[in-house]
Amino acid sequence: MKQILIIGIFCSIFSCNAQLTDSTFLNTDRIEYFDIKKFNEQAKGKSAYTITDDEGNQIQQFRGSSGGYVRRVTPANSNITYITTFYPNGNLRSKAKELFSMFYGQSPNYDINGKLISTDNYDEGYKVMIEEIRQRVLNEFGLDILLKDSKTDVHRSKNTFTYLKVSGRNYNLYWITVPADEPEYFYQIEIDADTGEELGRIRYWSNGMGGREEYLKQLNLYREQQIKQQGLSISKAGD
Protein backbone atom coordinates (compact mmCIF):
# COMPACT_ATOMS: atom_id res chain seq x y z
CA MET A 1 0.00 0.00 0.00
CA LYS A 2 2.82 2.40 0.93
CA GLN A 3 4.61 1.62 -2.35
CA ILE A 4 1.46 2.38 -4.35
CA LEU A 5 0.95 5.63 -2.43
CA ILE A 6 4.52 6.83 -3.07
CA ILE A 7 4.29 6.02 -6.76
CA GLY A 8 0.97 7.83 -6.89
CA ILE A 9 2.48 10.93 -5.33
CA PHE A 10 5.37 10.92 -7.78
CA CYS A 11 3.03 10.44 -10.74
CA SER A 12 0.92 13.34 -9.56
CA ILE A 13 4.04 15.49 -9.52
CA PHE A 14 5.30 14.47 -12.96
CA SER A 15 3.84 12.71 -15.92
CA CYS A 16 4.71 9.03 -15.50
CA ASN A 17 5.06 8.54 -19.23
CA ALA A 18 8.07 10.86 -19.42
CA GLN A 19 11.37 10.99 -17.60
CA LEU A 20 12.17 14.22 -15.74
CA THR A 21 14.60 16.18 -17.91
CA ASP A 22 15.48 19.84 -18.38
CA SER A 23 13.13 20.11 -21.36
CA THR A 24 10.15 18.49 -19.62
CA PHE A 25 10.73 20.45 -16.41
CA LEU A 26 11.13 23.85 -18.08
CA ASN A 27 8.20 23.39 -20.48
CA THR A 28 6.49 26.77 -20.05
CA ASP A 29 3.27 25.49 -21.66
CA ARG A 30 2.76 22.88 -18.94
CA ILE A 31 0.97 24.35 -15.94
CA GLU A 32 1.40 22.55 -12.62
CA TYR A 33 -0.64 22.85 -9.45
CA PHE A 34 0.27 21.99 -5.89
CA ASP A 35 -2.10 19.58 -4.16
CA ILE A 36 -2.44 21.30 -0.79
CA LYS A 37 -4.86 18.72 0.59
CA LYS A 38 -2.53 15.82 -0.22
CA PHE A 39 0.43 17.76 1.22
CA ASN A 40 -1.40 18.29 4.53
CA GLU A 41 -2.28 14.59 4.67
CA GLN A 42 1.31 13.50 4.02
CA ALA A 43 2.99 16.16 6.19
CA LYS A 44 0.82 15.16 9.20
CA GLY A 45 1.05 18.55 10.88
CA LYS A 46 4.67 19.22 9.94
CA SER A 47 5.84 21.94 7.59
CA ALA A 48 7.82 19.57 5.36
CA TYR A 49 8.31 15.95 4.37
CA THR A 50 10.63 13.98 2.10
CA ILE A 51 10.12 10.67 0.33
CA THR A 52 12.29 8.53 -1.93
CA ASP A 53 10.40 6.56 -4.55
CA ASP A 54 11.21 3.04 -5.78
CA GLU A 55 13.49 4.42 -8.51
CA GLY A 56 15.55 6.42 -6.01
CA ASN A 57 14.18 9.86 -6.87
CA GLN A 58 14.09 12.10 -3.80
CA ILE A 59 11.03 14.34 -3.48
CA GLN A 60 10.88 17.04 -0.81
CA GLN A 61 7.89 19.32 -0.29
CA PHE A 62 7.57 22.11 2.27
CA ARG A 63 5.90 25.40 3.08
CA GLY A 64 7.85 28.37 1.75
CA SER A 65 8.77 31.50 3.66
CA SER A 66 6.39 33.57 1.50
CA GLY A 67 3.39 31.48 2.57
CA GLY A 68 3.36 29.32 -0.52
CA TYR A 69 4.86 25.89 -1.17
CA VAL A 70 8.11 24.49 -2.56
CA ARG A 71 8.85 21.17 -4.24
CA ARG A 72 12.45 19.96 -4.68
CA VAL A 73 13.05 16.85 -6.79
CA THR A 74 16.48 15.24 -7.16
CA PRO A 75 16.42 12.36 -9.65
CA ALA A 76 18.29 9.19 -8.69
CA ASN A 77 22.07 9.45 -9.05
CA SER A 78 21.82 13.11 -10.06
CA ASN A 79 23.51 16.25 -8.75
CA ILE A 80 20.72 18.36 -10.25
CA THR A 81 17.75 19.41 -8.13
CA TYR A 82 14.61 20.69 -9.86
CA ILE A 83 12.80 23.32 -7.79
CA THR A 84 9.20 24.39 -8.26
CA THR A 85 7.50 27.06 -6.15
CA PHE A 86 3.78 27.67 -5.78
CA TYR A 87 1.53 30.46 -4.54
CA PRO A 88 -0.44 29.95 -1.29
CA ASN A 89 -3.45 28.81 -3.36
CA GLY A 90 -1.36 26.09 -5.07
CA ASN A 91 -0.90 27.82 -8.43
CA LEU A 92 2.51 27.62 -10.12
CA ARG A 93 4.92 30.46 -9.28
CA SER A 94 8.39 29.57 -10.64
CA LYS A 95 10.77 26.83 -11.74
CA ALA A 96 14.54 26.65 -11.31
CA LYS A 97 17.47 24.21 -11.48
CA GLU A 98 20.19 23.81 -8.91
CA LEU A 99 23.60 22.12 -9.21
CA PHE A 100 25.84 21.88 -6.12
CA SER A 101 23.55 24.49 -4.43
CA MET A 102 24.18 26.78 -7.43
CA PHE A 103 21.28 28.05 -9.54
CA TYR A 104 21.92 27.89 -13.29
CA GLY A 105 20.10 28.07 -16.60
CA GLN A 106 16.66 29.55 -17.22
CA SER A 107 14.01 30.06 -14.54
CA PRO A 108 10.47 30.96 -15.69
CA ASN A 109 8.18 32.96 -13.39
CA TYR A 110 4.37 33.03 -13.49
CA ASP A 111 1.67 35.29 -12.15
CA ILE A 112 -0.98 33.87 -9.85
CA ASN A 113 -3.21 33.05 -12.84
CA GLY A 114 -0.54 30.89 -14.50
CA LYS A 115 0.62 33.42 -17.11
CA LEU A 116 4.35 33.43 -17.89
CA ILE A 117 5.54 36.91 -16.91
CA SER A 118 9.36 36.72 -16.92
CA THR A 119 12.36 34.42 -17.11
CA ASP A 120 15.43 34.73 -14.90
CA ASN A 121 18.73 33.83 -16.55
CA TYR A 122 21.18 32.59 -13.92
CA ASP A 123 23.86 32.17 -16.60
CA GLU A 124 23.89 35.88 -17.38
CA GLY A 125 27.37 37.34 -17.01
CA TYR A 126 29.13 34.02 -17.69
CA LYS A 127 30.54 33.34 -21.16
CA VAL A 128 31.54 29.78 -20.27
CA MET A 129 28.47 27.65 -19.53
CA ILE A 130 28.02 24.69 -17.17
CA GLU A 131 27.84 22.28 -20.12
CA GLU A 132 31.30 23.38 -21.29
CA ILE A 133 32.72 22.74 -17.81
CA ARG A 134 31.00 19.36 -17.80
CA GLN A 135 32.63 18.41 -21.10
CA ARG A 136 36.08 19.50 -19.91
CA VAL A 137 35.84 17.35 -16.79
CA LEU A 138 34.48 14.43 -18.84
CA ASN A 139 37.28 14.68 -21.38
CA GLU A 140 40.13 14.93 -18.86
CA PHE A 141 38.92 12.83 -15.92
CA GLY A 142 36.10 10.71 -17.34
CA LEU A 143 33.73 12.05 -14.67
CA ASP A 144 30.29 13.57 -15.19
CA ILE A 145 29.65 16.47 -12.80
CA LEU A 146 25.89 15.95 -13.23
CA LEU A 147 26.06 12.48 -11.63
CA LYS A 148 25.97 12.04 -7.88
CA ASP A 149 28.62 9.31 -7.74
CA SER A 150 31.20 11.41 -9.62
CA LYS A 151 32.53 12.89 -6.31
CA THR A 152 33.03 16.21 -8.07
CA ASP A 153 32.12 19.73 -7.01
CA VAL A 154 31.65 22.91 -9.06
CA HIS A 155 30.97 26.48 -7.99
CA ARG A 156 31.14 29.80 -9.75
CA SER A 157 31.15 33.49 -8.85
CA LYS A 158 31.38 36.87 -10.55
CA ASN A 159 34.08 39.50 -10.03
CA THR A 160 35.86 37.51 -7.36
CA PHE A 161 39.35 36.89 -6.00
CA THR A 162 41.33 34.03 -7.51
CA TYR A 163 43.20 31.79 -5.08
CA LEU A 164 45.40 30.06 -7.61
CA LYS A 165 46.50 32.91 -9.87
CA VAL A 166 48.58 35.70 -8.39
CA SER A 167 46.94 38.69 -9.98
CA GLY A 168 45.91 42.25 -9.22
CA ARG A 169 42.44 41.81 -10.72
CA ASN A 170 39.24 39.90 -10.03
CA TYR A 171 37.67 37.33 -12.33
CA ASN A 172 34.41 35.62 -13.15
CA LEU A 173 35.42 32.15 -11.97
CA TYR A 174 34.60 28.47 -11.85
CA TRP A 175 36.10 26.43 -9.00
CA ILE A 176 36.21 22.73 -9.83
CA THR A 177 37.10 19.91 -7.43
CA VAL A 178 37.69 16.42 -8.82
CA PRO A 179 39.23 13.23 -7.39
CA ALA A 180 42.94 12.82 -8.17
CA ASP A 181 44.92 9.66 -8.85
CA GLU A 182 45.02 8.39 -5.24
CA PRO A 183 42.30 7.88 -2.59
CA GLU A 184 41.54 11.05 -0.59
CA TYR A 185 43.54 13.19 -3.03
CA PHE A 186 41.85 15.88 -5.10
CA TYR A 187 42.57 18.52 -7.71
CA GLN A 188 41.24 22.04 -7.31
CA ILE A 189 41.07 23.85 -10.63
CA GLU A 190 40.17 27.45 -11.39
CA ILE A 191 38.70 28.36 -14.78
CA ASP A 192 38.20 31.87 -16.13
CA ALA A 193 34.44 31.97 -16.80
CA ASP A 194 34.95 34.58 -19.55
CA THR A 195 37.73 32.99 -21.60
CA GLY A 196 37.76 29.34 -20.49
CA GLU A 197 41.45 29.65 -19.57
CA GLU A 198 42.67 27.47 -16.72
CA LEU A 199 44.12 29.88 -14.16
CA GLY A 200 45.72 27.19 -12.02
CA ARG A 201 45.37 23.87 -10.23
CA ILE A 202 46.69 22.19 -7.11
CA ARG A 203 46.70 18.58 -5.94
CA TYR A 204 46.05 18.07 -2.23
CA TRP A 205 45.15 15.46 0.35
CA SER A 206 41.77 15.92 2.03
CA ASN A 207 40.90 14.18 5.28
CA GLY A 208 39.39 16.17 8.17
CA MET A 209 41.33 19.07 9.71
CA GLY A 210 44.60 17.56 8.54
CA GLY A 211 43.29 17.79 5.01
CA ARG A 212 42.52 21.48 5.49
CA GLU A 213 46.10 22.13 6.60
CA GLU A 214 47.43 20.17 3.62
CA TYR A 215 45.19 22.15 1.27
CA LEU A 216 46.50 25.48 2.58
CA LYS A 217 50.08 24.19 2.42
CA GLN A 218 49.73 23.21 -1.23
CA LEU A 219 47.93 26.45 -2.02
CA ASN A 220 50.68 28.55 -0.47
CA LEU A 221 53.42 26.57 -2.21
CA TYR A 222 51.67 27.08 -5.53
CA ARG A 223 51.29 30.82 -4.96
CA GLU A 224 54.87 31.21 -3.72
CA GLN A 225 56.06 29.63 -6.94
CA GLN A 226 54.10 32.18 -8.96
CA ILE A 227 55.37 35.03 -6.79
CA LYS A 228 58.97 34.01 -7.51
CA GLN A 229 58.26 33.73 -11.21
CA GLN A 230 56.65 37.18 -11.33
CA GLY A 231 58.81 38.91 -8.73
CA LEU A 232 55.81 39.89 -6.66
CA SER A 233 54.96 40.06 -2.96
CA ILE A 234 51.58 38.84 -1.73
CA SER A 235 50.07 37.44 1.47
CA LYS A 236 49.68 33.71 1.93
CA ALA A 237 46.39 31.82 1.85
CA GLY A 238 44.66 31.73 5.21
CA ASP A 239 46.26 34.99 6.41
C-alpha positions, 0 to 999 in steps of 0.5 A: 500500500505504501509503495502504491501511495509513493508512486501515486504521489510521484506520478501526480508530480510528474507525468509518469510517461516521461522521464524528468529532464530539463526540457520536460521540467522547463516546459512553459506550456505545462501548468502545474498545481500543488495539491495542498490537501494531499500535502497536509495529509502527508505532512501530518502537521509538519511543515515539510516531508521527504520521500524517496520513490522506488526508482531512487528519486528524492522528493521534498515538499515544504511550506515556503517562507512567503506562505506558498509551497516548494517542491524539490526533486532530485532524480536518482544518481543526479547532482541536479535538483529541480525546484518548483515554487507555488503560490499559497493557493497552489498555483505555479509560481516559478521553476529553477534548477540547482547544481551543487547548491548553485542556480543555473540556466533559465528560470520561468516565473508566473503570475498567480493566474498561471501566465508566464511573466518573466524568465530569470537567466542565472547564466547571465554574465558568464561566457563559459556555460556549465555544459562546457565545464561538464565536457572539460571534466568528462574529457580529462577525468572521465567524470560527469559532474551531473552524476551524484557518484562522480565525487566532483564539485563545481561552484562559480562566482562573478568578479571575485578573488582568484586563489590560484593565480597571483593577480591584481584583478578579479575574475568571473570564476569556476572552481572545480574539485575532482578526485585525483589519482590516489584515494583522498587526493583531489585537484582544485582547478580554477577556470576563467568563466569569460575565456575558459582559460585554466588559471591554475590547479593544485593537488592536495590530500583531504581528510578532516582538519589535517586535510585542510592544513594540507590544502592550505600548504599546497595552495601557499606553495603554488602561490609562492612559486608564482610570486617568484616567477613574477617577482611579486609580494603577496600574502599567503592563503589563510592569512 
